[in-house]
Amino acid sequence: MQTLDFPSALSSKKQWLLAELQSAGLRIGDAPSTAPSRSGGAGPTDHKAVTVLGTTIMVPIHTRGAASSPFLVGPVNAAGVASLYQGDEQILSVQFPPEPKFYGMTTADGVPYWKIAQLHSQRVLATTLLQTCIRYGNSSTRCQFCAIGESLKAGRTIKEKSPAQLAEVAAAAKRLDGIDNVVMTTGTPPTSDRGAAVLAAAAYAIKLATNLPIQAQCEPPDDFHWFVKLRANGVDSLGMHLEAWDETVRHKIMPGKAEVPMSYYMEAFSAAVKVFGRGQVSTYLLAGLGDTVDGLLEGCRQLISLGVYPFVVPFVPVTGTPLAGHAPPTAEFMKAVLSPLGAMLTEAGMTSDTVKAGCAKCGACSSLSSFENPTQTTCSNA
């Protein structure tokens, strides 16, 4: 494992540290003055937001690997600042975003706001509209990494969020905490629109109440005209997540989603880009599930050629899932993917700072943004 050597080659050291933290996780202990971490549920989960050298990333803290991480934070002061240690060596200070003010509020019908939407990173409001999925309850169709049902089972969320509830929470989060964009995902319902209908209704209500940029995430619907409806209802960017590129990995890890052919995803991407524009359509690729470096980069090249932003994220094994014991990718693996991918995105003019809303704009679940725009000395989403 590499040891930091500041201030030489600061940009490279920062890239290494961000990648290493997201791969190895962090031992955090008790940090009562900081925003609570998330355990279970849709991603990012088993993580905590940490600001490192001006960039806020989500770092695993509840995973098995995090319990033996070489990284440890000391006591957190009232401002959310703590010392980061690698082994016994203190290497720098990090900061934890404070708990958002909107978490202390409840709806008129008594539902805590934090059960309706969550703070991601520092300024992103995220929610899962339907906390159930047609694939989740069946081992032959379930995505092996998914924990969408765990937070519902534990009473940390509600089964379905209404447009009115979401608009109310988004307006409060904007007013009280400076939220500047919204991410909406959903479990896949047993309808041919694949969740686009509930996303469209929620987007309309949130946009009317806040005028915030919105990303919606769903599987490709049966009718691509849903993209037009989503855009008309206030969705600014769209995510349709592959999670893996290699077909063998797709069928092994997500047998239900793999029934939707890759060719159909590519058709859907092309149709969506025509509606939302280049760089405003994205997909998650989870590094560490079995795709090779070369395979991921080839997939990214094809996606970028379509105008799709490939958001490559290190896989995090989540408690309560079949892959809870699966090892995350190493920092070296992530750098082997992210360094050339950052250059590809920069050359294509599709960097994260051009995205209007969503995971790629936030960037906290991956260190990818630190590999973009190589002429810049810093890259911050804080």
N, C-alpha and C positions, 0 to 999 in steps of 0.2 A: 504494500500500500504506500502511496506517495505521501510525503510530508510537505506541508506548505512552506514556501520560501518567499515571503514578501520582502520588498515590493517588486522583485524581478518578475517579468512576464506575468503581470497582474491579470491580464485578460485570460490567459491560458490557465492560470491557477484558479481563477474564479470558475471557469468552465469545469475544471476537474472537481472542485469542491461541491458545486451544485449537483453534478452527476453522482458523485460519491455519496452525498447525503441522501439523495433519492434512492440509491441502490442499497446502501447499508442501513438506512434509518437512523434514528436518534433516540438516545436514552434521555428522558426529559424530567422524570421525577414529578414532584408536585409543583405546579405553576398556577396558583389560584388567581393571580392578577391578569391572566391572559385569556383570550377567547378560548372556549372549550374546543376540544378535538372531537372528531366524529368517529364513531365505531359502528360498523354495520351500515347497510343501506346502499344506495347507488353511489358511484364514485364522485369525487375522491373520498375514500373512507379509510379509517384506521390511520388518518393523517392529522397533521397540524400545520398551520401556516407559519412560516418562519421567514423573516427578512434577512438576507445574507448579502452583504456588500451592495446594498441598494436594490436587490431583486428579491421579490417575495415568491417563495416556492412552497408547495405542499410536500411535507416530509413524513414518511411513515413513522409512527411511534407505538402503535398497538400490535404490530406484526411480530411473529416469532423471531425474525432476523433482527428487528430493532432492539430486542431485549439483550442482544449480545453485540450491539454496534460499538465500534471504537469511539464514536462521537457521543459526547455527553454535554449537557448544559448545566451550568451552576445555578445558584439561586437567581430568581428573576426579580428585579426591582420594581418599584411602583410604575415606572415608565415602560415596563415590558422588556427591558434590556437585560441580557444575561451574557456571561462568558461561555464561549464554545471551546470545548477541550477535545483534542484528539489523543486518546490515551491520557497520559498525565500532563501533556503539554497544552497550555492555553494558547489558542491560535488567533482568535479575534472575538469581537462582540457581535451578537445577533439580537434581533428584536422580534417580539411577538405582537401581532395586532391585538388591540384591546377587544373585549367583548362588545359587540355592536349594541347600541342603545335600543334598537327595535326588538331585541330578544326579550326585553322586559315587558312587552305589551301583549295584550290578548284581543281577539276579535269580540264583537258584540255578543256572539254566541259562545264565548268562553274558551276558544282554542288559542293556545299560546302561539304567537307569531313564528317562533322558532320551529314549530312543528309544521309550518306551512312553507317556509323558505329559509335557506341557510346562507350565511356569509361564506363565500369562497375567496381565498386570497385576502385582499383588503377592501376592494370596491365592487365585487361581483355578487349579485344576488342569484342564487341557484335553487331550483325546485324540481321535484319529480311529480308530475301531475297525477299519474296513476301509479300507486305504489304496489301494483300487482302486474303480472305478465303472463300471457298464455303459455309461455315456455317454462316458467320458473318451477312449477310444481311437479314436473315430470323429468326424471333423470335422463330420459332418452332425448329430450329436447333442450334442457336447461343449459345456459351458458355456464361453464364450469367455474368461472371467476366471479360470477354475479352474486351480490348479497342484497338484492333489492327488497326481499321480504323480511330481512333480519331486523331492520329498524322499525318496521310496522309491528312485527311480533313483539318487540320490546317496548312498544308504546311511545316511541320517540317521534312518530309522525302520524299522519292520518291517511286513510286509504285513497281518498280523492280530494284534490284541492279545487274549489270552485273559482271561476273567473273573478267573482266579487271579492273573495278572500285574497286572491293573489294581487289584485289591484290595490286593495287596502294595505297589504304588507309592503308591496313595492313602493307605494307612495310614502309610507313611513320610513322605509329604509333609505330612500332618496333624501328625504327631509332631514332625518336625524343623523345619518351615517355617510352621506355623500356617495351612495351607490351610483355607479355610472353605466352599468349595463346588466342585462338579465339573461340567464341561461335557463331554458326550460327543456327538460327531457321527460320521457314517459316510459313506463312499462308498455309492452306491445299488447293492445287489446284484441279481442277476437273479431275485428272488423277489417275490411279491405283497405281502409285508409291508413292503417297501421299507427293510429294515434294522431294523424294530422288534424282531424276535426277538433279534438279537445285542445290541441296546441293553438289552432287558429282562434278559437273562442277566447282562450286565455290571453293570447297576444293582443287581441283587440281591446280587452279590458285594461290590460297593463299599459298599453300605448296611450289610451285615452286618459288614464289617470296620471301618467308620468312623462310621456314622450321619450322614454329611455330606449336606447338601442336594445334589440332583443335577438337572441339566437334560439331557434327551435331545433330539437333533435328527435329523430324518429327513424324507423326503417323505411325503405323506399315504398311508397304507397302504390296501389294498383293502378291509379290514374294520376299521371304526372301533372294534370291540371291543378292538383292540390298545391303544387308549388306556387302557382299564380294566386290561389286563395290565401295561402300563408303570407305571401308578400303583401297582398292587398289588406290583410288584417294587421299589419304592423311588424311582421318578422323581417329582420334586416339581414340575417345570415342563417344558414342551414347546416346542420350536421347530420350525416348519415354514416354510421360507424361500422367499418369492416372488422376492426379488432385484429385480424390476422390477414396476411396476403396469400400464403401458401394454402392450397386447397386441402391438403392432408391435415394441416393444423386446424383449418376452419372446421372440418368435419369431426375432428377429435375433440376440440375444445368447446365448440358451439354448434352442436349437431342440428339444433332447430333452425338457427339463423343460416347455417350453411345450406339449407334447403333452398334458400333464395340464391340463385346462381350469381357468380361474380359478374357475368355478362349483363345481368339485369341491374346490378349496382352501377356498372359503368354507363349504361343507358340512362339511369336515373341521375347520375352525376352530370352528364352532358346536358340533360334537360334542365336540371336545377341551375347550372351555371348560366344558362340563357336567361333565366329569370332573375337571379340574385347577383350575377356578375362574377368575373374572375376573382378568386381569392375569398369570396364570401360564401363558398361552399367548402366544407371541411369533412375530414374523416379521422377517427382515432385508429391508430395502429399500436397495439400493445407489444412492445419489444420484450422478448423473453419467453414467449409462449411456444417457440419452436421455429419461427422464421429465422433465416440466416441474415447476416449483414447484407450480403449481395442481393438476397431476395427482397428484403425491405427496401433497399435503395432502388431496385428495378421497379418495384411497385410505386414508389414515390415519384420516379421519373414519369411513369404513365399517368399518374394522378395529376401531377403538375401540368403536364401537357394538355389535360382537359380543363385546367383552371381550378383544380381542387387542391386545397391546402392539406397536406398529410401531416397531421399532428401525431408525431411519434412519441409515445409515453412509456416509461419503464413500467413493466407489469409489477403490481404490488399484490402479493398473496394476502387475501382478506380472510380474517377469522370467520369460521362458520361456512366456508365454501369448500367444494371438493379440491380446490387448488391451494388450500391454506398452507400446505407444507411445500409448495413449489418454490424453488429458489428464484429470486428476482435476477434480472440481468446485471452483470458487473458494470462498473463505471467505464471500463475499457470498451466493452461492447457498445454502450450507449454513445461514447465519443466516436467510435468507428462509424456509427450511423449518423449521428447528429452533425458532425463536422462537415461532411460532404453535403448533407441535406440542407444545412444552413446556407451553404454556398449556392446550391440549386435554387432555393427560394429567393435569395437575394438577387441572383441573375434574372429570375423570372419576374421580379418586382412584386412578389407575393409574400412579403414578410408579415410577421404578426402585427406590426404597428399599422398595417393597412386594413386589417380586419375590423369590421364595425362592432361586433359583439361576439361573446361566446368563449369557448375554451381556448381557441388559438389566440384570441386577443388577450385573454388573461395570462395564459402561458405558464401558470404556476405548477401544473402537474408534470412538466417536463422542463429541462434546461435548454430546449431547442432555441428559444429566442436569444440566448447568449451566444449562439453560433451564427446568428444572422447579422447582416450589416457589419462586416469585419473591420471597416474603417472606424467604427465607433468604439470608444474605450469603455463605455458602460452600456448596460441594457437593463432598464428598470421597468417593472410593472407595479412598483410600490405606490 
